[in-house]
Amino acid sequence: MGLIFPDLEDYDTKDFRSLILYAWHFELFGLKELIESTTSSFRELVSKNIKNAQDNIENWEEYDKSMQIVQSYHRITPLAYQSYLLTLFSILEASLDRYCNICEDHLNLTSKFKDFTSEKDKGIRRSVKYLENVVKVEKIKSDFLWGKITVISDLRNDFIHRCGMVGREDKKRKYEEELNVFVVDGTVILTYENMLEIYEYVRRFMEFVFSRNIKI
């Protein structure tokens, strides 16, 4: 698979929002390539060791060694996707913060983003509130993608603060119903399919945010 990055010719260089979107796409597409290459490498290694086990089914030591390697890769893979989820969300947060700061400068806003804080609104909630209330972009939270992003935010927090451990039944149901992510033996297990779905929600949400008109 060839590495694909956005082409600047596809963006309006006279629109600062489009340039931010270009920079964000550059980071996002690179992460997508890492997800794909990691998955491909793991699948190749698993397939190789399963074949080796089958070829040595009468050699117990060699068979057991290969199957243990297969089990190890099955345990490692969700950890890789966990890392990519945290990176993806960091890119999302940084891009929203960057958008707020550039809007503040470009529009000569008197309300500064760095001073726009509250105990209730932090991270992406703070950024989106600033965009809606101060920058005056068209409503963002009214779209269904905002609901998906808040669930992804909760999932990200469970990985950061609890290493993916989830005990509450309402959270288990929410992750399953909203993201098709399952909790197994109290721990969130991320799959390749989960990462693709989450990636698409984040990509679509950010493109939606940058497409909203500014009303001032």
KOLMAR-575823 format. One record per atom (N, C-alpha, C): atom name; z, y, x. Coordinates in Angstrom, 2 decimals. Layout:
! KOLMAR-575823
('CA'; (Z; Y; X))
...
This chain:
! KOLMAR-575823
('N'; (0.00; -1.19; 0.85))
('CA'; (0.00; 0.00; 0.00))
('C'; (0.00; 1.24; 0.89))
('N'; (-0.92; 2.14; 0.65))
('CA'; (-1.01; 3.35; 1.44))
('C'; (-0.03; 4.40; 0.97))
('N'; (0.48; 5.16; 1.92))
('CA'; (1.43; 6.21; 1.57))
('C'; (0.70; 7.35; 0.87))
('N'; (1.17; 7.71; -0.31))
('CA'; (0.52; 8.72; -1.12))
('C'; (1.45; 9.91; -1.29))
('N'; (0.99; 11.09; -0.87))
('CA'; (1.75; 12.31; -1.04))
('C'; (0.95; 13.27; -1.93))
('N'; (1.61; 14.23; -2.56))
('CA'; (0.89; 15.17; -3.43))
('C'; (-0.07; 16.04; -2.65))
('N'; (-1.14; 16.44; -3.31))
('CA'; (-2.14; 17.30; -2.71))
('C'; (-1.88; 18.74; -3.18))
('N'; (-1.70; 19.66; -2.25))
('CA'; (-1.37; 21.05; -2.59))
('C'; (-2.45; 21.67; -3.47))
('N'; (-3.68; 21.19; -3.37))
('CA'; (-4.78; 21.74; -4.18))
('C'; (-4.57; 21.49; -5.67))
('N'; (-3.70; 20.54; -6.00))
('CA'; (-3.43; 20.22; -7.41))
('C'; (-2.36; 21.12; -8.02))
('N'; (-1.85; 22.07; -7.24))
('CA'; (-0.76; 22.94; -7.70))
('C'; (-1.19; 24.41; -7.66))
('N'; (-0.61; 25.18; -8.55))
('CA'; (-0.89; 26.61; -8.61))
('C'; (-0.04; 27.33; -7.57))
('N'; (-0.63; 27.70; -6.47))
('CA'; (0.12; 28.31; -5.37))
('C'; (0.59; 29.74; -5.70))
('N'; (0.12; 30.29; -6.81))
('CA'; (0.57; 31.62; -7.21))
('C'; (1.81; 31.57; -8.11))
('N'; (2.18; 30.36; -8.52))
('CA'; (3.33; 30.17; -9.39))
('C'; (4.45; 29.53; -8.57))
('N'; (5.56; 30.24; -8.39))
('CA'; (6.64; 29.72; -7.55))
('C'; (7.21; 28.41; -8.09))
('N'; (7.16; 28.24; -9.40))
('CA'; (7.65; 26.99; -9.98))
('C'; (6.78; 25.82; -9.55))
('N'; (5.49; 26.05; -9.48))
('CA'; (4.56; 25.00; -9.07))
('C'; (4.77; 24.61; -7.61))
('N'; (5.10; 25.58; -6.78))
('CA'; (5.36; 25.30; -5.37))
('C'; (6.65; 24.52; -5.17))
('N'; (7.66; 24.81; -5.99))
('CA'; (8.89; 24.04; -5.93))
('C'; (8.61; 22.60; -6.37))
('N'; (7.80; 22.47; -7.42))
('CA'; (7.45; 21.15; -7.91))
('C'; (6.69; 20.35; -6.85))
('N'; (5.81; 21.03; -6.11))
('CA'; (5.08; 20.38; -5.03))
('C'; (6.05; 19.84; -3.98))
('N'; (6.99; 20.68; -3.56))
('CA'; (7.97; 20.26; -2.54))
('C'; (8.81; 19.09; -3.05))
('N'; (9.17; 19.13; -4.33))
('CA'; (9.97; 18.06; -4.92))
('C'; (9.16; 16.77; -5.02))
('N'; (7.90; 16.87; -5.42))
('CA'; (7.03; 15.70; -5.48))
('C'; (6.88; 15.05; -4.11))
('N'; (6.83; 15.87; -3.08))
('CA'; (6.67; 15.36; -1.73))
('C'; (7.83; 14.42; -1.38))
('N'; (9.04; 14.84; -1.70))
('CA'; (10.21; 14.00; -1.44))
('C'; (10.23; 12.79; -2.36))
('N'; (9.89; 13.01; -3.62))
('CA'; (9.95; 11.95; -4.61))
('C'; (8.97; 10.83; -4.31))
('N'; (7.73; 11.18; -3.99))
('CA'; (6.71; 10.16; -3.73))
('C'; (7.06; 9.34; -2.49))
('N'; (7.68; 10.01; -1.50))
('CA'; (8.11; 9.29; -0.31))
('C'; (9.18; 8.25; -0.64))
('N'; (10.11; 8.61; -1.52))
('CA'; (11.15; 7.68; -1.93))
('C'; (10.55; 6.50; -2.69))
('N'; (9.57; 6.79; -3.55))
('CA'; (8.91; 5.71; -4.31))
('C'; (8.26; 4.71; -3.35))
('N'; (7.67; 5.19; -2.28))
('CA'; (7.06; 4.31; -1.30))
('C'; (8.11; 3.43; -0.62))
('N'; (9.28; 4.00; -0.35))
('CA'; (10.36; 3.22; 0.25))
('C'; (10.83; 2.12; -0.70))
('N'; (10.94; 2.44; -1.97))
('CA'; (11.34; 1.44; -2.96))
('C'; (10.35; 0.29; -2.99))
('N'; (9.06; 0.64; -3.01))
('CA'; (8.02; -0.38; -3.07))
('C'; (7.99; -1.24; -1.80))
('N'; (8.10; -0.60; -0.64))
('CA'; (8.02; -1.35; 0.62))
('C'; (9.24; -2.24; 0.81))
('N'; (10.41; -1.76; 0.39))
('CA'; (11.62; -2.58; 0.48))
('C'; (11.51; -3.80; -0.41))
('N'; (11.05; -3.60; -1.63))
('CA'; (10.89; -4.71; -2.57))
('C'; (9.90; -5.73; -2.04))
('N'; (8.78; -5.25; -1.53))
('CA'; (7.76; -6.13; -0.98))
('C'; (8.29; -6.95; 0.19))
('N'; (9.05; -6.30; 1.08))
('CA'; (9.61; -6.99; 2.25))
('C'; (10.61; -8.05; 1.84))
('N'; (11.51; -7.71; 0.91))
('CA'; (12.50; -8.67; 0.46))
('C'; (11.84; -9.87; -0.22))
('N'; (10.86; -9.61; -1.05))
('CA'; (10.19; -10.71; -1.75))
('C'; (9.47; -11.62; -0.77))
('N'; (8.88; -11.05; 0.26))
('CA'; (8.18; -11.83; 1.27))
('C'; (9.17; -12.72; 2.04))
('N'; (10.32; -12.16; 2.40))
('CA'; (11.33; -12.92; 3.13))
('C'; (11.93; -14.03; 2.28))
('N'; (12.18; -13.72; 1.00))
('CA'; (12.71; -14.74; 0.10))
('C'; (11.71; -15.87; -0.07))
('N'; (10.45; -15.52; -0.29))
('CA'; (9.39; -16.52; -0.47))
('C'; (9.24; -17.39; 0.78))
('N'; (9.30; -16.76; 1.94))
('CA'; (9.18; -17.48; 3.21))
('C'; (10.30; -18.50; 3.38))
('N'; (11.53; -18.11; 3.05))
('CA'; (12.66; -19.01; 3.23))
('C'; (12.72; -20.09; 2.16))
('N'; (12.27; -19.79; 0.95))
('CA'; (12.19; -20.83; -0.08))
('C'; (11.17; -21.89; 0.33))
('N'; (10.05; -21.45; 0.85))
('CA'; (9.03; -22.40; 1.32))
('C'; (9.57; -23.25; 2.47))
('N'; (10.30; -22.61; 3.39))
('CA'; (10.87; -23.35; 4.52))
('C'; (11.87; -24.40; 4.03))
('N'; (12.65; -24.03; 3.00))
('CA'; (13.62; -24.97; 2.43))
('C'; (12.90; -26.15; 1.79))
('N'; (11.82; -25.85; 1.05))
('CA'; (11.06; -26.92; 0.40))
('C'; (10.40; -27.84; 1.42))
('N'; (9.94; -27.24; 2.53))
('CA'; (9.28; -28.05; 3.57))
('C'; (10.27; -28.92; 4.33))
('N'; (11.55; -28.55; 4.26))
('CA'; (12.57; -29.29; 5.02))
('C'; (13.63; -29.86; 4.09))
('N'; (13.21; -30.28; 2.92))
('CA'; (14.15; -30.74; 1.91))
('C'; (14.94; -31.97; 2.36))
('N'; (14.38; -32.74; 3.31))
('CA'; (15.08; -33.91; 3.82))
('C'; (15.93; -33.58; 5.04))
('N'; (15.81; -32.36; 5.53))
('CA'; (16.62; -31.89; 6.66))
('C'; (17.69; -30.97; 6.09))
('N'; (18.87; -31.54; 5.83))
('CA'; (19.89; -30.80; 5.11))
('C'; (20.28; -29.49; 5.79))
('N'; (20.46; -29.51; 7.11))
('CA'; (20.89; -28.31; 7.81))
('C'; (19.86; -27.20; 7.70))
('N'; (18.61; -27.53; 7.90))
('CA'; (17.55; -26.52; 7.81))
('C'; (17.37; -26.02; 6.38))
('N'; (17.46; -26.94; 5.42))
('CA'; (17.35; -26.58; 4.01))
('C'; (18.48; -25.63; 3.62))
('N'; (19.71; -25.98; 3.99))
('CA'; (20.87; -25.17; 3.63))
('C'; (20.81; -23.79; 4.30))
('N'; (20.37; -23.75; 5.53))
('CA'; (20.24; -22.47; 6.24))
('C'; (19.27; -21.54; 5.52))
('N'; (18.12; -22.07; 5.13))
('CA'; (17.11; -21.25; 4.45))
('C'; (17.61; -20.76; 3.10))
('N'; (18.29; -21.62; 2.36))
('CA'; (18.77; -21.23; 1.03))
('C'; (19.91; -20.21; 1.13))
('N'; (20.70; -20.29; 2.18))
('CA'; (21.75; -19.28; 2.37))
('C'; (21.13; -17.91; 2.66))
('N'; (20.02; -17.91; 3.41))
('CA'; (19.32; -16.66; 3.67))
('C'; (18.77; -16.08; 2.37))
('N'; (18.22; -16.94; 1.51))
('CA'; (17.71; -16.50; 0.22))
('C'; (18.83; -15.87; -0.61))
('N'; (19.99; -16.52; -0.64))
('CA'; (21.11; -15.98; -1.40))
('C'; (21.57; -14.63; -0.83))
('N'; (21.51; -14.51; 0.49))
('CA'; (21.91; -13.25; 1.13))
('C'; (21.00; -12.11; 0.71))
('N'; (19.69; -12.36; 0.67))
('CA'; (18.76; -11.31; 0.26))
('C'; (18.93; -10.94; -1.21))
('N'; (19.30; -11.91; -2.04))
('CA'; (19.55; -11.60; -3.45))
('C'; (20.78; -10.71; -3.59))
('N'; (21.75; -10.85; -2.69))
('CA'; (22.93; -10.00; -2.73))
('C'; (22.65; -8.61; -2.14))
('N'; (21.78; -8.57; -1.13))
('CA'; (21.48; -7.30; -0.45))
('C'; (20.60; -6.39; -1.30))
('N'; (19.66; -6.97; -2.02))
('CA'; (18.67; -6.18; -2.76))
('C'; (19.30; -5.15; -3.71))
('N'; (20.29; -5.52; -4.54))
('CA'; (20.90; -4.50; -5.41))
('C'; (21.54; -3.36; -4.63))
('N'; (22.06; -3.65; -3.42))
('CA'; (22.65; -2.59; -2.59))
('C'; (21.59; -1.60; -2.14))
('N'; (20.40; -2.11; -1.83))
('CA'; (19.30; -1.23; -1.43))
('C'; (18.91; -0.32; -2.59))
('N'; (18.82; -0.88; -3.80))
('CA'; (18.46; -0.07; -4.96))
('C'; (19.56; 0.94; -5.29))
('N'; (20.82; 0.55; -5.07))
('CA'; (21.93; 1.49; -5.25))
('C'; (21.76; 2.70; -4.33))
('N'; (21.40; 2.44; -3.09))
('CA'; (21.19; 3.53; -2.12))
('C'; (20.05; 4.42; -2.56))
('N'; (18.97; 3.82; -3.06))
('CA'; (17.82; 4.61; -3.50))
('C'; (18.15; 5.42; -4.75))
('N'; (18.99; 4.88; -5.63))
('CA'; (19.41; 5.63; -6.81))
('C'; (20.18; 6.89; -6.40))
('N'; (21.10; 6.74; -5.45))
('CA'; (21.89; 7.88; -4.98))
('C'; (20.99; 8.92; -4.32))
('N'; (20.00; 8.46; -3.55))
('CA'; (19.06; 9.38; -2.91))
('C'; (18.22; 10.10; -3.94))
('N'; (17.74; 9.36; -4.93))
('CA'; (16.92; 9.95; -6.00))
('C'; (17.69; 11.03; -6.73))
('N'; (18.94; 10.76; -7.03))
('CA'; (19.73; 11.75; -7.77))
('C'; (20.04; 12.96; -6.90))
('N'; (20.22; 12.74; -5.61))
('CA'; (20.46; 13.87; -4.69))
('C'; (19.24; 14.78; -4.64))
('N'; (18.05; 14.18; -4.64))
('CA'; (16.82; 14.97; -4.66))
('C'; (16.73; 15.78; -5.95))
('N'; (17.10; 15.15; -7.05))
('CA'; (17.10; 15.84; -8.36))
('C'; (18.05; 17.03; -8.34))
('N'; (19.27; 16.82; -7.89))
('CA'; (20.26; 17.90; -7.86))
('C'; (19.81; 19.04; -6.94))
('N'; (19.31; 18.68; -5.76))
('CA'; (18.90; 19.71; -4.80))
('C'; (17.73; 20.52; -5.34))
('N'; (16.81; 19.87; -6.03))
('CA'; (15.65; 20.57; -6.57))
('C'; (16.05; 21.53; -7.68))
('N'; (16.97; 21.12; -8.54))
('CA'; (17.44; 22.01; -9.59))
('C'; (18.19; 23.21; -9.00))
('N'; (19.03; 22.96; -8.00))
('CA'; (19.74; 24.06; -7.35))
('C'; (18.75; 25.03; -6.70))
('N'; (17.75; 24.48; -6.03))
('CA'; (16.73; 25.31; -5.37))
('C'; (15.99; 26.15; -6.41))
('N'; (15.68; 25.54; -7.54))
('CA'; (14.98; 26.26; -8.61))
('C'; (15.83; 27.43; -9.11))
('N'; (17.12; 27.18; -9.31))
('CA'; (18.02; 28.24; -9.78))
('C'; (18.09; 29.39; -8.78))
('N'; (18.23; 29.06; -7.50))
('CA'; (18.33; 30.10; -6.47))
('C'; (17.05; 30.92; -6.34))
('N'; (15.91; 30.24; -6.44))
('CA'; (14.64; 30.96; -6.34))
('C'; (14.42; 31.84; -7.57))
('N'; (14.80; 31.33; -8.74))
('CA'; (14.70; 32.16; -9.96))
('C'; (15.58; 33.40; -9.83))
('N'; (16.77; 33.22; -9.30))
('CA'; (17.68; 34.35; -9.11))
('C'; (17.04; 35.44; -8.25))
('N'; (16.42; 35.02; -7.13))
('CA'; (15.79; 35.99; -6.23))
('C'; (14.51; 36.55; -6.82))
('N'; (13.67; 35.68; -7.35))
('CA'; (12.35; 36.09; -7.84))
('C'; (12.45; 37.01; -9.04))
('N'; (13.45; 36.78; -9.88))
('CA'; (13.59; 37.57; -11.11))
('C'; (14.64; 38.67; -10.99))
('N'; (15.22; 38.81; -9.79))
('CA'; (16.24; 39.84; -9.54))
('C'; (17.39; 39.76; -10.55))
('N'; (17.91; 38.56; -10.73))
('CA'; (18.98; 38.34; -11.69))
('C'; (20.32; 38.84; -11.14))
('N'; (21.08; 39.48; -11.98))
('CA'; (22.39; 39.99; -11.54))
('C'; (23.45; 38.90; -11.55))
('N'; (23.29; 37.90; -12.41))
('CA'; (24.22; 36.78; -12.45))
('C'; (23.82; 35.78; -11.37))
('N'; (24.67; 35.62; -10.36))
('CA'; (24.34; 34.79; -9.21))
('C'; (24.67; 33.32; -9.48))
('N'; (23.76; 32.47; -9.02))
('CA'; (23.95; 31.04; -9.24))
('C'; (25.20; 30.53; -8.54))
('N'; (25.48; 31.03; -7.35))
('CA'; (26.66; 30.57; -6.59))
('C'; (27.96; 30.91; -7.31))
('N'; (27.94; 31.92; -8.16))
('CA'; (29.13; 32.32; -8.90))
('C'; (29.21; 31.67; -10.28))
('N'; (28.17; 30.94; -10.64))
('CA'; (28.08; 30.34; -11.97))
('C'; (28.75; 28.97; -11.95))
('N'; (30.06; 28.96; -12.08))
('CA'; (30.82; 27.72; -11.98))
('C'; (31.80; 27.60; -13.13))
('N'; (32.15; 26.36; -13.42))
('CA'; (33.18; 26.07; -14.42))
('C'; (33.66; 24.64; -14.18))
('N'; (34.84; 24.33; -14.68))
('CA'; (35.39; 22.98; -14.53))
('C'; (34.58; 21.97; -15.34))
('N'; (34.02; 22.42; -16.45))
('CA'; (33.30; 21.52; -17.35))
('C'; (31.89; 21.24; -16.87))
('N'; (31.22; 22.26; -16.37))
('CA'; (29.81; 22.11; -16.00))
('C'; (29.66; 22.07; -14.48))
('N'; (29.31; 20.91; -13.97))
('CA'; (29.11; 20.73; -12.55))
('C'; (27.79; 20.00; -12.31))
('N'; (27.30; 20.05; -11.07))
('CA'; (26.09; 19.33; -10.72))
('C'; (24.90; 19.75; -11.55))
('N'; (24.18; 18.76; -12.10))
('CA'; (22.97; 19.06; -12.86))
('C'; (23.29; 19.82; -14.15))
('N'; (24.47; 19.59; -14.73))
('CA'; (24.85; 20.31; -15.95))
('C'; (24.98; 21.80; -15.67))
('N'; (25.54; 22.13; -14.52))
('CA'; (25.67; 23.53; -14.13))
('C'; (24.30; 24.16; -13.94))
('N'; (23.40; 23.46; -13.24))
('CA'; (22.07; 24.00; -12.97))
('C'; (21.28; 24.23; -14.26))
('N'; (21.31; 23.25; -15.15))
('CA'; (20.56; 23.36; -16.40))
('C'; (21.15; 24.47; -17.28))
('N'; (22.46; 24.60; -17.28))
('CA'; (23.08; 25.67; -18.06))
('C'; (22.67; 27.04; -17.52))
('N'; (22.58; 27.17; -16.20))
('CA'; (22.15; 28.43; -15.59))
('C'; (20.69; 28.72; -15.97))
('N'; (19.86; 27.71; -15.92))
('CA'; (18.45; 27.91; -16.26))
('C'; (18.28; 28.33; -17.72))
('N'; (19.03; 27.71; -18.61))
('CA'; (18.90; 28.04; -20.04))
('C'; (19.55; 29.38; -20.39))
('N'; (20.73; 29.64; -19.86))
('CA'; (21.52; 30.81; -20.29))
('C'; (21.26; 32.07; -19.49))
('N'; (20.90; 31.93; -18.23))
('CA'; (20.70; 33.10; -17.38))
('C'; (19.22; 33.33; -17.09))
('N'; (18.53; 32.31; -16.62))
('CA'; (17.09; 32.45; -16.33))
('C'; (16.31; 32.57; -17.63))
('N'; (16.85; 31.98; -18.70))
('CA'; (16.23; 32.02; -20.03))
('C'; (14.96; 31.18; -20.10))
('N'; (15.01; 30.00; -19.51))
('CA'; (13.90; 29.08; -19.71))
('C'; (14.03; 28.48; -21.11))
('N'; (12.92; 27.97; -21.62))
('CA'; (12.97; 27.30; -22.91))
('C'; (13.94; 26.12; -22.83))
('N'; (14.49; 25.74; -23.97))
('CA'; (15.53; 24.73; -24.02))
('C'; (15.13; 23.45; -23.27))
('N'; (16.06; 22.98; -22.47))
('CA'; (15.88; 21.74; -21.71))
('C'; (16.66; 20.60; -22.36))
('N'; (17.86; 20.90; -22.81))
('CA'; (18.75; 19.87; -23.33))
('C'; (18.29; 19.30; -24.67))
('N'; (17.35; 19.98; -25.31))
('CA'; (16.88; 19.50; -26.61))
('C'; (15.95; 18.29; -26.49))
('N'; (15.43; 18.04; -25.28))
('CA'; (14.50; 16.93; -25.08))
('C'; (15.28; 15.64; -24.84))
('N'; (14.71; 14.50; -25.29))
('CA'; (15.40; 13.22; -25.15))
('C'; (15.62; 12.84; -23.70))
('N'; (14.80; 13.38; -22.80))
('CA'; (14.96; 13.06; -21.38))
('C'; (16.28; 13.56; -20.82))
('N'; (16.80; 14.64; -21.38))
('CA'; (18.10; 15.14; -20.93))
('C'; (19.18; 14.09; -21.19))
('N'; (19.11; 13.42; -22.32))
('CA'; (20.06; 12.35; -22.61))
('C'; (19.98; 11.23; -21.59))
('N'; (18.76; 10.85; -21.21))
('CA'; (18.59; 9.81; -20.20))
('C'; (19.18; 10.25; -18.86))
('N'; (18.95; 11.51; -18.50))
('CA'; (19.43; 12.00; -17.22))
('C'; (20.95; 12.02; -17.17))
('N'; (21.60; 12.36; -18.27))
('CA'; (23.07; 12.36; -18.28))
('C'; (23.62; 10.95; -18.12))
('N'; (22.93; 9.96; -18.68))
('CA'; (23.37; 8.56; -18.50))
('C'; (23.17; 8.14; -17.04))
('N'; (22.04; 8.54; -16.45))
('CA'; (21.80; 8.25; -15.04))
('C'; (22.85; 8.93; -14.17))
('N'; (23.26; 10.14; -14.56))
('CA'; (24.31; 10.85; -13.83))
('C'; (25.63; 10.07; -13.88))
('N'; (25.96; 9.54; -15.06))
('CA'; (27.18; 8.73; -15.19))
('C'; (27.09; 7.47; -14.33))
('N'; (25.92; 6.85; -14.31))
('CA'; (25.72; 5.65; -13.50))
('C'; (25.89; 5.97; -12.03))
('N'; (25.31; 7.06; -11.61))
('CA'; (25.44; 7.50; -10.22))
('C'; (26.90; 7.73; -9.86))
('N'; (27.66; 8.35; -10.76))
('CA'; (29.07; 8.61; -10.51))
('C'; (29.88; 7.31; -10.39))
('N'; (29.51; 6.31; -11.18))
('CA'; (30.20; 5.03; -11.09))
('C'; (29.95; 4.36; -9.74))
('N'; (28.78; 4.56; -9.18))
('CA'; (28.51; 4.01; -7.85))
('C'; (29.28; 4.79; -6.77))
('N'; (29.30; 6.10; -6.88))
('CA'; (29.96; 6.92; -5.86))
('C'; (31.48; 6.75; -5.88))
('N'; (32.07; 6.77; -7.07))
('CA'; (33.53; 6.78; -7.17))
('C'; (34.15; 5.40; -7.37))
('N'; (33.36; 4.43; -7.87))
('CA'; (33.94; 3.12; -8.17))
('C'; (33.11; 1.97; -7.61))
('N'; (32.17; 2.28; -6.71))
('CA'; (31.34; 1.25; -6.08))
('C'; (30.63; 0.37; -7.12))
('N'; (30.26; 0.99; -8.24))
('CA'; (29.52; 0.27; -9.27))
('C'; (30.38; -0.56; -10.21))
('N'; (31.71; -0.46; -10.09))
('CA'; (32.59; -1.22; -10.98))
('C'; (32.71; -0.50; -12.33))
('N'; (32.50; -1.24; -13.40))
('CA'; (32.57; -0.66; -14.75))
('C'; (33.39; -1.59; -15.63))
('N'; (34.47; -1.05; -16.18))
('CA'; (35.33; -1.86; -17.04))
('C'; (35.22; -1.51; -18.51))
('N'; (34.83; -0.29; -18.79))
('CA'; (34.78; 0.17; -20.17))
('C'; (33.58; -0.43; -20.92))
('N'; (33.86; -0.97; -22.09))
('CA'; (32.80; -1.62; -22.87))
('C'; (31.77; -0.62; -23.36))
('N'; (32.21; 0.62; -23.69))
('CA'; (31.26; 1.61; -24.18))
('C'; (30.25; 1.99; -23.09))
('N'; (30.70; 2.03; -21.83))
('CA'; (29.79; 2.32; -20.74))
('C'; (28.81; 1.17; -20.52))
('N'; (29.30; -0.03; -20.60))
('CA'; (28.43; -1.20; -20.43))
('C'; (27.31; -1.16; -21.47))
('N'; (27.68; -0.89; -22.72))
('CA'; (26.68; -0.82; -23.79))
('C'; (25.71; 0.33; -23.55))
('N'; (26.24; 1.47; -23.12))
('CA'; (25.38; 2.65; -22.89))
('C'; (24.35; 2.36; -21.80))
('N'; (24.76; 1.78; -20.69))
('CA'; (23.83; 1.49; -19.59))
('C'; (22.77; 0.47; -20.04))
('N'; (23.22; -0.51; -20.81))
('CA'; (22.28; -1.53; -21.28))
('C'; (21.29; -0.95; -22.29))
('N'; (21.79; -0.18; -23.25))
('CA'; (20.93; 0.34; -24.31))
('C'; (20.01; 1.46; -23.83))
('N'; (20.51; 2.33; -22.96))
('CA'; (19.74; 3.49; -22.54))
('C'; (18.84; 3.22; -21.32))
('N'; (19.29; 2.34; -20.41))
('CA'; (18.56; 2.16; -19.14))
('C'; (18.19; 0.70; -18.85))
('N'; (18.57; -0.22; -19.75))
('CA'; (18.34; -1.65; -19.50))
('C'; (19.03; -2.13; -18.23))
('N'; (20.14; -1.47; -17.88))
('CA'; (20.93; -1.84; -16.71))
('C'; (22.13; -2.66; -17.19))
('N'; (22.37; -3.80; -16.55))
('CA'; (23.43; -4.69; -17.00))
('C'; (24.60; -4.71; -16.02))
('N'; (25.79; -4.91; -16.59))
('CA'; (27.00; -5.06; -15.80))
('C'; (27.35; -6.54; -15.78))
('N'; (27.41; -7.13; -14.59))
('CA'; (27.68; -8.55; -14.42))
('C'; (29.01; -8.71; -13.70))
('N'; (29.94; -9.40; -14.34))
('CA'; (31.29; -9.60; -13.77))
('C'; (31.92; -8.26; -13.36))
('N'; (31.71; -7.25; -14.21))
('CA'; (32.34; -5.95; -13.98))
('C'; (31.63; -5.04; -13.02))
('N'; (30.48; -5.47; -12.49))
('CA'; (29.74; -4.67; -11.51))
('C'; (28.32; -4.41; -11.97))
('N'; (27.85; -3.18; -11.81))
('CA'; (26.48; -2.83; -12.16))
('C'; (25.52; -3.51; -11.17))
('N'; (24.52; -4.16; -11.70))
('CA'; (23.50; -4.81; -10.87))
('C'; (22.17; -4.11; -11.13))
('N'; (21.65; -3.45; -10.11))
('CA'; (20.36; -2.76; -10.25))
('C'; (19.23; -3.67; -9.78))
('N'; (18.14; -3.68; -10.53))
('CA'; (16.96; -4.46; -10.18))
('C'; (15.79; -3.52; -9.84))
('N'; (14.74; -4.10; -9.35))
('CA'; (13.53; -3.32; -9.06))
('C'; (13.02; -2.65; -10.33))
('N'; (13.02; -3.40; -11.43))
('CA'; (12.55; -2.84; -12.70))
('C'; (13.43; -1.68; -13.15))
('N'; (14.75; -1.80; -12.95))
('CA'; (15.66; -0.70; -13.26))
('C'; (15.30; 0.54; -12.48))
('N'; (15.05; 0.38; -11.17))
('CA'; (14.74; 1.52; -10.32))
('C'; (13.44; 2.21; -10.74))
('N'; (12.45; 1.42; -11.11))
('CA'; (11.19; 2.01; -11.56))
('C'; (11.39; 2.82; -12.84))
('N'; (12.19; 2.29; -13.76))
('CA'; (12.44; 2.99; -15.03))
('C'; (13.22; 4.28; -14.79))
('N'; (14.26; 4.21; -13.96))
('CA'; (15.07; 5.39; -13.64))
('C'; (14.23; 6.42; -12.91))
('N'; (13.43; 5.96; -11.97))
('CA'; (12.53; 6.86; -11.23))
('C'; (11.62; 7.62; -12.18))
('N'; (11.06; 6.93; -13.16))
('CA'; (10.14; 7.57; -14.10))
('C'; (10.87; 8.57; -14.99))
('N'; (12.08; 8.26; -15.40))
('CA'; (12.85; 9.22; -16.20))
('C'; (13.11; 10.50; -15.40))
('N'; (13.49; 10.35; -14.14))
('CA'; (13.77; 11.51; -13.30))
('C'; (12.50; 12.31; -13.05))
('N'; (11.41; 11.62; -12.75))
('CA'; (10.13; 12.31; -12.49))
('C'; (9.70; 13.09; -13.72))
('N'; (9.73; 12.46; -14.89))
('CA'; (9.29; 13.13; -16.11))
('C'; (10.21; 14.28; -16.48))
('N'; (11.50; 14.10; -16.25))
('CA'; (12.45; 15.17; -16.56))
('C'; (12.18; 16.40; -15.70))
('N'; (12.01; 16.22; -14.42))
('CA'; (11.79; 17.36; -13.54))
('C'; (10.47; 18.06; -13.84))
('N'; (9.45; 17.31; -14.13))
('CA'; (8.17; 17.92; -14.50))
('C'; (8.30; 18.68; -15.81))
('N'; (9.12; 18.17; -16.71))
('CA'; (9.40; 18.87; -17.97))
('C'; (10.13; 20.19; -17.70))
('N'; (11.15; 20.15; -16.83))
('CA'; (11.93; 21.35; -16.50))
('C'; (11.03; 22.43; -15.94))
('N'; (10.16; 22.07; -14.99))
('CA'; (9.31; 23.06; -14.36))
('C'; (8.18; 23.54; -15.27))
('N'; (7.96; 22.85; -16.36))
('CA'; (6.91; 23.26; -17.30))
('C'; (7.45; 24.21; -18.38))
('N'; (8.77; 24.36; -18.46))
('CA'; (9.35; 25.22; -19.49))
('C'; (9.09; 26.69; -19.17))
('N'; (8.69; 27.44; -20.20))
('CA'; (8.40; 28.87; -20.00))
('C'; (9.69; 29.66; -19.84))
('N'; (9.59; 30.73; -19.04))
('CA'; (10.71; 31.65; -18.88))
('C'; (10.52; 32.80; -19.87))
('N'; (11.55; 33.06; -20.66))
('CA'; (11.40; 33.98; -21.79))
('C'; (11.70; 35.45; -21.45))
('N'; (11.97; 35.74; -20.19))
('CA'; (12.23; 37.13; -19.84))
('C'; (11.19; 37.62; -18.85))
